[in-house]
Amino acid sequence: MMTDFSIKSIFKKYKWKISFTFLLLVLENVAKVLQPLVLGIAINDLINGKNDGLWLFCILYLIAFIIGTIRRYYDTRAYTSIYTNVASDIAKIQNEKEVEVSAIAARSALVKELVDFFEHDVTQAFTSTISVVGALVMLALFDWWIFGGCLVVIIIIILIYIFSTKRIYNYNIGLNDELEHRINVLEAREQTGIFNHFKKIARWLVKMSDLETVNFSIIEIVLFVLAIYALYASASAINATAGEIFSVLTYVLEFSGGVFMLPIIFQQVIRLREISSRLKTI
């Protein structure tokens, strides 16, 4: 039975189940990263009256589809099994210590967030990271100036979240403190107290949303500027073919989609760090 419920401990106990999902995820996304390049080749081949590139693209797409389907079937079964075991262990330990029912219920719900982190957030993190790294490698092969622009974008995003980390963490402390008192508030059946409880939760959610909105607005503007620059640079390149321009723009959009998702995952990591510290008190 588990006694430590941190992200690290959960991974350590179920490392083979989780690692297999990561392996499938990497294979699926490597195939997807290659798709824009192969599609660009297919476009050039079709313009020249050949179908070789098109067949290659179809094979690559089929490989990614099959691996992705297998991964999704396996993920659901693996992570529901992990959640069942971890949540049961937490409930057992807290019952033996005669912890309040409200705290047991809240912490059991928080455990679901930890398991969901592996199933959804880490999956998205892997997907985004592979997309970003793969796009950067491909863009470096096409145009070093566009590659440099992407690196500048990454630096800007890192700076944004360096200045936001402490506030995000404190907001999650306030939100989780309030969630742990929910059942006690509801059991009291006092309408004013219930209203104030949900009002406090709403206040924390609004603070988190406002900070997220500001950060994402800045990131979106930066990514828009990058896309315009990439369009101009790729179209202005000497001897640029239609397939190459398509590939470059697709990789820029893939890079943008990847880096846009990473801050969301970063915020979730901060939240789960706070949850892990809370569960250690068990």
N, C-alpha and C positions, 0 to 999 in steps of 0.2 A: 504493500500500500504506500502511496506517495505521501510525503510529509512536507515537501517543498513544491510550491505551485508556481514558480517563476517560469517565464518563457523558456529559459535555458534548461530547466529541469524537465519540463514537458518534452522538449525536443530530445533530451538525452535518453529518456525512458522509451520514447517511441521513434527513435532515430531511423530505424530501417523502414518503417511505414512511411514516414515523412520524406525520407531521402528518395524513395522510389517515385513519389509524386513529383519531386523536384527534377529527377532525371527525365521523366516523361515530358515535363514542362520545358526543360532546356532543349530537348530534341525537337519538340513541336515548334518552339520559337526560332530555333536556328533555321528550320525550313521556311518559316514565314519571313525571316530577315532576308533570305535569298530571293524571295518572290519578286520584289521590284526590279532587281537586277536582271533576272531571267525574263520578266515581262518586257523590259526595255529591249532585250535581245530579240524577243519574239516580235515586237513592233518593227524593228529594223529588218528582220527576216521577211515578215509579211510584205513590207514595202518593196523588198527585192524579189518577191514572188516565191519565197521558200516557207516551209511549215515546220522546220526543225525546232526553232525556238518555241513555237506554240505547243508542240508535243512535250518538250522539256518542262514548260510551265505547268501543263496539266499533270504530269507525273509528280512534280514537286508539291503542287496543291493537294493531290491525293494523299501523299505521304503525311503532310501536316494534318489533314482531316482525320485520317485513321488514328494517328497518335493522339490527337486532341480528344477524340471520342473515347478511346480507351482510358485516358487520364481522367476524364470527367466521371466515368463509371466508377473508377477506383477511388477517386478523391472522396466522394460522398460516403462510401462504406468505411474508408479508413478513418475519417475525421469524426463521424458519428460514433464510432467505436471508442475513439480516444476521449471524446466528450463524456460519454456514459461512464467510463472508468474514473476520470478525474473528478467529475461532479459528485459521484458516489463517495469517493474518498474524502472530499471536502465536507460533505454533509455528515459523514460518519465521525470524523474528528471533532467537528463542532458540536454535534449531539453529545459526544462523550464529555466535552467540556461544558455542557449546558449553556451554550451560547444562545442569545436571543434568536427567536425564529426570524425576525426581520433581518438580522445580520446574515443568517444562513441563507435566506432567500436571495438577498442582494448579492452575496459573494458567489452563490451558485450561478447567478446570471452573469456575473463578471467573468467567471471561468469560461462561459460560452464565448465571450469576446476573445479570450486568449486562444481558444481552439480555432475560432473563426479567423484569427490573425494568420494562422498557418494555412488554413484552407483558402482564404480569400485575399488577405493583404499581402502575404508573402508570395502567393501566386502572382498577384498583380505587380509586386515589386520585381520579381524575376522577369516577368514579361516586359515591364517597362525598362528595366536595366539592360536586358538583351536587345530590346529595340533601340535604345539610346546608343549602346556600345556598337551594335551592328551598323546602325545608321552612320555613326561617326567614322567607323572604319571605311565604309563604302564612300562617304563624302570626301574623305582624305584621298581616296583614289581618283575621284572626279575633279575636285577643286579645293585647294588648300585654303583659299580665302573664306569659302563657305564653312569649311571645317573650323577655321579660327573663330568665325562668328558664333558657331555653336558652343565653343568653349567659353566665350564671353557670356553667353546666356546662362551656362551652368554656374559660372562664378557669381553672377547676379542673384540667381535663385538661392545659392548657398548662403550668401550674405543676408538675404531676406529672412531666412529661417534661423540663422544664428541669432538675429535680434528678436525673434519671436518665440524661441524655445521656452524661456522661463514663463512667459505669460500663458502659453498654451498649457504648460504643466500645472500652473496655479489654478487655471480655470477648471481643469479636470479634477483637481483636489476638491474644489468647492462643489462641483456637480456630484461626484461620488459620495462625498460626505452626506449630501442631502438624500441621495438615493438609498443609502443604508438605513435611513430613518423612516422610509415610506410606510412599511407595514405598521410600525408603532403609531404613526400619524393616522392611518386609516382605522386601526383598532380603537383609537380614542373616540372616533365618530363625532368629532367636533368640526363643524363646517368651516369656521374661520381658520382653524389650524390646517385643514386640508387645502383650503384655497391658498394660504400663504406658502405651504409646502410646494405646490405646483407652480406658484408664481416665482419662487426662488429657483426652481429647476429651469423655468423658462428664461429667467434672467441670465443664468450661466450659459444656456444654449445660445442666447442672443449675443452675448459677449464673444463666444467662440466663433459664431457665424460672422460677426462683424470683422473680426481679425482675419478670418479666412477670406472674406470678400476683398478686403484691401490687398492682401498678399496675392491673390489670384488675379486681380485686376492688373496689378503691375506686371506679373508674369505673362499674362495674355498680350499686353501691349508689346512687351519685348519680343515675344514669339511672332507677333504680326510683323514687326519690323524685320525680323530674320527672314520670314517667308518672302516679303517683298524684295529684299536684297538678293536672296537665292534665285528668285525668278529672273531678276535683271541680270545677275552674273552668269547664270547658266545659259540664258538666251543670247547673251552677248559674246559667249565664248567662240573662238575661231573653230570652224569645222564641226560645230556641235550638231549631232543628229537628233531626230525627233525622239528616238528611244533613249538617248542619253539625257536629254532635257527632262523627259518623263521620269526616268529613274532618279535623277537628282532631286526633283521636286517631291517625289514620293518619299524619298529618304528624309528630306527636310520635314515633311509632315509627320513621318513616323517618329523622328527625333522629337518633334514638338509634342506629339501625343504622349510619348514616353516621359519626358521631363515634366509635363503637366500633371501626370499621375503621381510622380515620385513625392511631391510635397504633401499630397493627401495621405500617402503611406507614412511619411515622416510624422505627420500629426497623429496618426493612429499609433505609431511606435511610442510617442511621448505619452499618450493616454494609457497604453498597455504597461509602460514602465511604472506609472503611478498605480495601476491596478496590481501589478506584481508586488510592489512594496506594501500594498494594503493586505494582500493575501498572505504575506510572510508573517503577519501578526497572528495567523491561525496557529 
